[in-house]
Amino acid sequence: MRPNMRGRGGMRGGMRPGGRPFGGGPMPFRPFIPHIPFDLVQCENAFPRAKPAPDEKAMTDALLKRHTDLTPSSSEQASILALVTKVQGILDNLVIAPAGFEAATLEEVRQVGSFKKGTMMAGKNVADIIVMFKTLPTKEAVHALATKVTEELKALEPQEDAVPPRKRVAQNTPKTVVKMLDNESGFDITNGEATVQCLITTIPPNLKKLEAELHLDYVMMNGRLAAIRHARWFEENGQHSSVKVLIRLLRDLKNRFDGLSFLTPWIIDLLSHYAVVNNPTRQPLPINQAFKRALQMLAAGFFLPGSVGIKDPCEQGAHRVHTVMTLEQQDQVCFTSQTLLRVLSHGGYKQILGMEGNASIATEMSVWEGVVVTPSDKAYEKPPEKKDEQEEEMEEDGGEAN
């Protein structure tokens, strides 16, 4: 049973509903001590194998093949790199020499996200660039910046009318149409082959000055600053190839299995780094062991309430990254991982990776060489919503009237 997933009611024992012990007196101090879920890799010496480890070459080959399928093609990578280089150059010039652009003052420009980390998925040719304003990010200033970048980019890109149609066909020159689209977080620049999302934020002292009617959203601005910290941390700690391979594989699981859809990109980055690097030998694990370990930790309650989980290295205090998920979402991640781990233990890695079958193995009973795998059920039940005092008084009045 998964720990600390209490639904209705409170703790058993001599406690009043208000949280005070029966008989009165001060509430005893009970420090919060997070539990550490079982991790075989961390205590492997205490559990010696009864027989040699099975040969997992076939599973390793399948993992690497699936990763190859999830990796963008060389043409996709070339197209996104070309667009990012041009947009980054335009924005950098506005930081250094903003002559002719007076709508805002730019502090710096940073690449973030999967393109920067080298974990971009095939079919999602999108890169993220964060533009930090030194001035307050008004909606008018953001639109002016988007227009400026689009105009300068069009001057650099080969346009439809620049080359005659017959000559374009003969030279195999692509027809490029640069488009700009405003959104709540900034603006997107696309040329039909790739997209660059320009995400706007501002310097930290400006966050307290933001007004909802004039400026972009405060929560969104703060999130962009966190994305910059995440990119810096990953650049220093997440460059091992096994970490990047595991990130792609886990992101693919998240996209295919609904129970894992609540894992954020940052949680997946930290989980992949932990599964590969955090072990007694401090030597990166091979991808087959790291993949299995990630599922084992999730199935053991690594991201459940009360678990030590993973402390966010980019935030102050003891902030655990899994606390961004609700209790119901944490439970779904756990019981979905338990089901997938049982399927994996009986040789169903191709179905888990999406090379065969479908995502129903996480929600429907399946049989593997005579072994029946029944999906795990939820342990958390959402408590009923409490009625406010006004509704209770109206019900009491209605009862008395009847």
C-alpha positions as CSV (number, residue, x, y, z in Angstrom):
1,M,0.0,0.0,0.0
2,R,1.3,3.4,-0.9
3,P,2.2,5.5,2.2
4,N,0.5,8.7,3.4
5,M,-2.2,8.6,0.8
6,R,-5.0,9.2,3.3
7,G,-8.4,10.2,2.0
8,R,-11.3,10.5,4.3
9,G,-10.7,11.0,8.0
10,G,-7.6,11.7,9.9
11,M,-4.9,9.8,11.8
12,R,-6.0,7.0,14.1
13,G,-5.2,7.4,17.8
14,G,-5.9,9.8,20.6
15,M,-6.2,13.0,18.6
16,R,-9.1,15.4,18.5
17,P,-10.4,16.6,15.2
18,G,-8.8,20.0,15.8
19,G,-5.3,18.3,16.0
20,R,-4.9,18.5,19.9
21,P,-4.5,15.4,22.1
22,F,-7.5,14.3,24.2
23,G,-7.3,15.7,27.7
24,G,-5.9,19.1,26.7
25,G,-2.4,20.2,27.0
26,P,0.1,21.5,24.4
27,M,0.5,19.8,21.1
28,P,3.7,17.6,21.1
29,F,6.3,18.6,18.7
30,R,6.7,16.1,15.9
31,P,9.4,17.1,13.4
32,F,8.7,16.1,9.8
33,I,11.0,13.4,8.7
34,P,10.6,12.4,5.1
35,H,10.9,8.7,4.3
36,I,13.3,7.3,1.7
37,P,11.5,4.9,-0.7
38,F,13.3,1.6,-1.3
39,D,15.9,1.8,-4.0
40,L,17.7,-1.4,-4.9
41,V,20.7,0.4,-6.5
42,Q,21.5,2.3,-3.3
43,C,21.5,-0.9,-1.1
44,E,22.5,-3.6,-3.6
45,N,25.2,-4.9,-1.3
46,A,22.6,-5.8,1.3
47,F,20.7,-7.9,-1.3
48,P,23.2,-10.1,-3.1
49,R,21.9,-11.8,-6.2
50,A,20.8,-15.5,-5.9
51,K,21.7,-16.0,-9.6
52,P,23.6,-14.0,-12.3
53,A,21.9,-10.9,-13.8
54,P,20.0,-11.8,-16.9
55,D,21.3,-10.7,-20.3
56,E,19.5,-7.5,-21.3
57,K,21.2,-6.8,-24.6
58,A,17.9,-7.1,-26.5
59,M,16.2,-4.6,-24.1
60,T,19.2,-2.2,-24.4
61,D,19.1,-2.4,-28.2
62,A,15.3,-1.6,-28.1
63,L,15.9,1.4,-25.8
64,L,18.6,2.8,-28.1
65,K,16.5,2.2,-31.2
66,R,13.5,3.9,-29.6
67,H,15.7,6.8,-28.7
68,T,16.9,7.1,-32.3
69,D,13.3,7.2,-33.4
70,L,12.6,10.0,-30.9
71,T,15.6,12.1,-31.9
72,P,15.0,14.8,-34.5
73,S,16.5,14.1,-37.9
74,S,19.5,16.0,-39.2
75,S,17.4,18.2,-41.4
76,E,15.1,19.1,-38.5
77,Q,18.1,19.9,-36.3
78,A,19.7,22.0,-39.1
79,S,16.5,24.0,-39.7
80,I,15.9,24.8,-36.0
81,L,19.6,25.7,-35.5
82,A,19.6,28.1,-38.4
83,L,16.4,29.9,-37.2
84,V,17.6,30.1,-33.6
85,T,21.0,31.5,-34.7
86,K,19.3,34.3,-36.7
87,V,16.8,35.2,-34.0
88,Q,19.4,35.1,-31.3
89,G,21.7,37.3,-33.3
90,I,19.0,39.9,-33.8
91,L,18.1,39.9,-30.1
92,D,21.7,40.1,-29.0
93,N,22.2,43.2,-31.3
94,L,19.2,44.8,-29.6
95,V,20.9,44.2,-26.2
96,I,24.2,45.6,-27.3
97,A,23.1,48.4,-29.6
98,P,19.4,49.2,-29.3
99,A,19.5,52.1,-31.7
100,G,16.2,52.5,-33.4
101,F,14.3,50.5,-30.9
102,E,12.9,52.6,-28.1
103,A,9.9,50.5,-26.9
104,A,11.9,48.6,-24.3
105,T,15.4,48.0,-23.0
106,L,16.7,44.4,-23.1
107,E,18.9,43.0,-20.3
108,E,19.9,39.7,-21.7
109,V,18.9,36.8,-24.0
110,R,19.1,33.2,-23.0
111,Q,18.4,29.9,-24.7
112,V,16.4,27.4,-22.5
113,G,14.3,24.3,-22.9
114,S,14.9,21.1,-24.7
115,F,16.8,22.6,-27.6
116,K,19.3,24.1,-25.3
117,K,19.6,20.9,-23.3
118,G,19.9,18.7,-26.3
119,T,16.8,16.7,-25.5
120,M,14.4,18.0,-28.2
121,M,11.9,15.4,-29.5
122,A,11.3,14.4,-33.1
123,G,8.4,16.2,-34.7
124,K,8.5,19.1,-32.2
125,N,10.9,21.5,-34.0
126,V,10.5,24.2,-31.4
127,A,13.2,26.1,-29.5
128,D,12.8,28.5,-26.6
129,I,14.6,31.8,-26.1
130,I,14.0,33.9,-23.0
131,V,14.2,37.7,-23.5
132,M,14.8,39.5,-20.2
133,F,13.5,43.1,-20.2
134,K,15.3,45.7,-18.1
135,T,12.2,47.9,-18.4
136,L,8.7,46.8,-17.4
137,P,7.3,44.3,-20.0
138,T,4.2,46.1,-21.3
139,K,2.1,44.3,-23.9
140,E,2.8,47.1,-26.3
141,A,6.5,46.8,-25.8
142,V,6.4,43.0,-26.4
143,H,4.4,43.5,-29.6
144,A,6.9,46.2,-30.8
145,L,9.8,43.8,-30.1
146,A,8.1,41.0,-32.0
147,T,7.5,43.3,-35.0
148,K,11.2,44.4,-34.9
149,V,12.5,40.9,-34.9
150,T,10.2,39.8,-37.6
151,E,11.2,42.7,-39.9
152,E,14.9,42.1,-39.4
153,L,14.5,38.3,-39.9
154,K,12.6,38.8,-43.1
155,A,15.5,40.8,-44.4
156,L,17.9,37.9,-43.7
157,E,15.7,35.1,-45.0
158,P,15.4,34.3,-48.7
159,Q,11.9,35.5,-49.6
160,E,9.4,34.2,-52.0
161,D,9.7,37.1,-54.4
162,A,13.5,37.3,-54.1
163,V,14.1,34.4,-56.5
164,P,12.1,33.8,-59.7
165,P,10.0,30.6,-59.5
166,R,11.9,28.8,-62.4
167,K,15.3,29.7,-60.9
168,R,14.1,28.6,-57.4
169,V,13.1,25.2,-58.8
170,A,16.4,24.8,-60.7
171,Q,18.4,25.8,-57.6
172,N,16.2,23.9,-55.2
173,T,15.8,27.1,-53.1
174,P,13.1,26.7,-50.5
175,K,10.3,29.1,-50.3
176,T,10.5,30.8,-46.9
177,V,7.6,32.7,-45.3
178,V,8.4,34.2,-41.9
179,K,5.4,34.6,-39.6
180,M,5.0,36.1,-36.2
181,L,2.3,35.2,-33.7
182,D,1.7,37.0,-30.4
183,N,0.7,35.0,-27.3
184,E,0.4,35.5,-23.5
185,S,4.0,34.7,-22.8
186,G,5.7,36.6,-25.6
187,F,5.7,35.7,-29.3
188,D,6.5,32.9,-31.8
189,I,8.6,33.2,-34.9
190,T,8.2,30.5,-37.5
191,N,9.4,29.9,-41.1
192,G,7.3,26.8,-41.8
193,E,10.1,24.4,-40.9
194,A,10.9,25.5,-37.4
195,T,9.6,27.7,-34.6
196,V,11.3,29.8,-32.0
197,Q,9.3,30.8,-29.0
198,C,10.5,34.1,-27.6
199,L,9.4,34.1,-23.9
200,I,9.4,37.4,-22.1
201,T,10.5,38.1,-18.5
202,T,12.0,41.0,-16.6
203,I,14.7,41.6,-14.0
204,P,13.7,40.4,-10.5
205,P,13.4,43.9,-9.0
206,N,10.6,44.6,-11.5
207,L,8.4,41.7,-10.5
208,K,6.8,43.7,-7.6
209,K,6.0,46.5,-10.0
210,L,3.9,44.5,-12.5
211,E,0.3,45.5,-13.0
212,A,-2.1,42.9,-14.5
213,E,-3.8,45.4,-16.8
214,L,-0.5,46.8,-18.3
215,H,2.1,44.0,-18.1
216,L,2.5,40.3,-18.7
217,D,1.5,37.9,-15.9
218,Y,3.7,37.8,-12.8
219,V,3.6,34.1,-12.4
220,M,4.6,33.6,-16.0
221,M,7.5,36.1,-15.5
222,N,8.7,34.3,-12.4
223,G,8.5,31.0,-14.2
224,R,10.8,32.3,-17.0
225,L,13.4,33.2,-14.4
226,A,13.2,29.7,-13.0
227,A,13.7,28.3,-16.6
228,I,17.0,30.2,-16.9
229,R,18.2,28.6,-13.6
230,H,17.1,25.2,-14.8
231,A,19.1,25.6,-18.1
232,R,22.2,26.7,-16.2
233,W,21.9,23.7,-13.8
234,F,21.5,21.2,-16.6
235,E,24.4,22.7,-18.5
236,E,26.6,22.0,-15.5
237,N,25.2,18.6,-14.4
238,G,23.2,16.9,-17.1
239,Q,25.5,16.6,-20.1
240,H,26.1,12.8,-19.8
241,S,24.6,11.0,-22.9
242,S,22.7,8.5,-20.7
243,V,20.9,11.3,-19.0
244,K,19.7,12.8,-22.3
245,V,18.7,9.4,-23.6
246,L,16.6,8.7,-20.5
247,I,15.0,12.1,-20.7
248,R,13.7,11.4,-24.2
249,L,12.4,7.9,-23.2
250,L,10.6,9.2,-20.1
251,R,9.1,12.1,-22.0
252,D,7.8,9.6,-24.5
253,L,6.2,7.5,-21.7
254,K,4.6,10.7,-20.3
255,N,3.1,11.4,-23.8
256,R,1.7,7.9,-24.2
257,F,0.5,6.9,-20.7
258,D,-2.1,9.2,-19.1
259,G,-1.0,8.3,-15.6
260,L,2.5,9.7,-16.2
261,S,1.3,12.9,-17.9
262,F,1.6,14.9,-14.7
263,L,5.4,14.7,-14.7
264,T,6.8,18.1,-15.7
265,P,9.8,18.5,-18.0
266,W,11.9,19.7,-15.0
267,I,10.8,16.7,-12.9
268,I,11.8,14.4,-15.7
269,D,15.2,16.1,-16.1
270,L,16.0,15.7,-12.4
271,L,14.6,12.2,-12.2
272,S,16.8,11.1,-15.2
273,H,19.9,12.7,-13.7
274,Y,19.2,11.0,-10.3
275,A,18.6,7.6,-11.9
276,V,21.8,7.7,-13.9
277,V,24.3,9.4,-11.6
278,N,23.1,9.1,-8.0
279,N,24.5,5.7,-6.9
280,P,27.1,4.4,-4.5
281,T,29.8,4.2,-7.2
282,R,29.1,7.6,-8.6
283,Q,29.6,6.0,-12.1
284,P,26.8,6.6,-14.6
285,L,24.6,3.6,-15.0
286,P,24.0,2.1,-18.5
287,I,20.7,3.1,-20.0
288,N,18.9,-0.3,-19.4
289,Q,19.6,-0.1,-15.7
290,A,18.8,3.6,-15.4
291,F,15.5,3.1,-17.3
292,K,14.4,0.2,-15.0
293,R,15.6,2.2,-11.9
294,A,13.5,5.2,-12.8
295,L,10.3,3.0,-13.0
296,Q,11.3,1.2,-9.7
297,M,11.7,4.5,-7.8
298,L,8.4,5.9,-9.1
299,A,6.6,2.6,-8.3
300,A,8.1,2.6,-4.7
301,G,6.6,6.0,-4.0
302,F,9.5,8.3,-4.8
303,F,7.0,11.1,-5.7
304,L,4.4,10.5,-2.9
305,P,3.6,12.7,0.1
306,G,6.2,12.3,2.8
307,S,8.8,11.0,0.5
308,V,12.2,12.6,0.4
309,G,11.9,12.8,-3.4
310,I,14.3,15.2,-5.1
311,K,15.1,18.6,-3.6
312,D,14.9,21.3,-6.3
313,P,18.6,22.4,-6.8
314,C,17.5,25.8,-8.2
315,E,15.2,26.9,-5.3
316,Q,15.9,27.9,-1.8
317,G,14.8,25.8,1.1
318,A,13.8,22.2,1.1
319,H,11.4,22.4,-1.8
320,R,10.5,18.9,-3.3
321,V,9.9,19.0,-7.0
322,H,7.0,16.5,-6.8
323,T,4.9,18.8,-4.6
324,V,3.8,20.7,-7.7
325,M,1.5,17.7,-8.4
326,T,-1.7,17.2,-6.5
327,L,-2.1,14.2,-4.2
328,E,-4.3,12.5,-6.8
329,Q,-1.7,13.1,-9.5
330,Q,1.1,11.7,-7.3
331,D,-0.9,8.6,-6.7
332,Q,-1.6,8.1,-10.5
333,V,2.1,8.4,-11.3
334,C,2.8,5.8,-8.6
335,F,0.3,3.1,-9.5
336,T,0.9,3.6,-13.3
337,S,4.6,3.0,-12.7
338,Q,3.8,-0.1,-10.6
339,T,1.8,-1.6,-13.5
340,L,4.5,-0.8,-16.1
341,L,7.2,-2.2,-13.9
342,R,5.4,-5.5,-13.6
343,V,5.0,-5.6,-17.4
344,L,8.7,-4.8,-17.8
345,S,9.7,-7.5,-15.3
346,H,7.9,-10.1,-17.5
347,G,9.6,-9.0,-20.7
348,G,7.1,-6.5,-22.0
349,Y,9.6,-3.7,-22.8
350,K,8.6,-3.4,-26.4
351,Q,5.0,-2.6,-25.4
352,I,6.2,-0.1,-22.8
353,L,8.4,1.7,-25.3
354,G,5.6,1.8,-27.9
355,M,7.3,-0.4,-30.4
356,E,4.4,-2.9,-30.1
357,G,0.8,-2.8,-28.7
358,N,-0.7,0.3,-27.2
359,A,-1.0,2.2,-23.9
360,S,-3.8,-0.1,-22.7
361,I,-1.3,-2.2,-20.8
362,A,-1.4,0.4,-18.0
363,T,-5.1,0.2,-17.6
364,E,-6.2,-3.3,-18.7
365,M,-5.2,-6.8,-17.6
366,S,-2.5,-8.4,-19.7
367,V,-0.9,-11.9,-19.8
368,W,2.9,-12.4,-20.3
369,E,4.0,-16.0,-20.8
370,G,1.2,-17.3,-18.5
371,V,1.6,-14.5,-15.9
372,V,-1.4,-12.2,-15.4
373,V,-0.6,-8.6,-14.8
374,T,-3.5,-6.7,-13.2
375,P,-3.2,-2.9,-13.2
376,S,-2.7,-1.3,-9.8
377,D,-5.6,0.7,-8.4
378,K,-5.6,4.1,-6.8
379,A,-5.0,4.4,-3.1
380,Y,-6.0,8.0,-2.7
381,E,-9.6,9.1,-2.4
382,K,-10.3,12.8,-2.7
383,P,-12.2,13.9,0.4
384,P,-15.6,15.4,-0.1
385,E,-15.7,19.2,-0.4
386,K,-16.7,21.0,2.8
387,K,-19.8,23.1,2.6
388,D,-19.5,26.7,3.7
389,E,-21.4,28.0,6.7
390,Q,-24.0,29.8,4.6
391,E,-25.0,26.6,2.8
392,E,-25.2,24.7,6.1
393,E,-27.4,27.3,7.7
394,M,-29.7,27.3,4.6
395,E,-30.0,23.5,4.9
396,E,-30.7,23.7,8.6
397,D,-33.4,26.4,8.0
398,G,-35.0,24.3,5.3
399,G,-35.1,21.3,7.6
400,E,-36.8,23.2,10.4
401,A,-39.3,24.7,8.0
402,N,-40.2,21.2,6.8
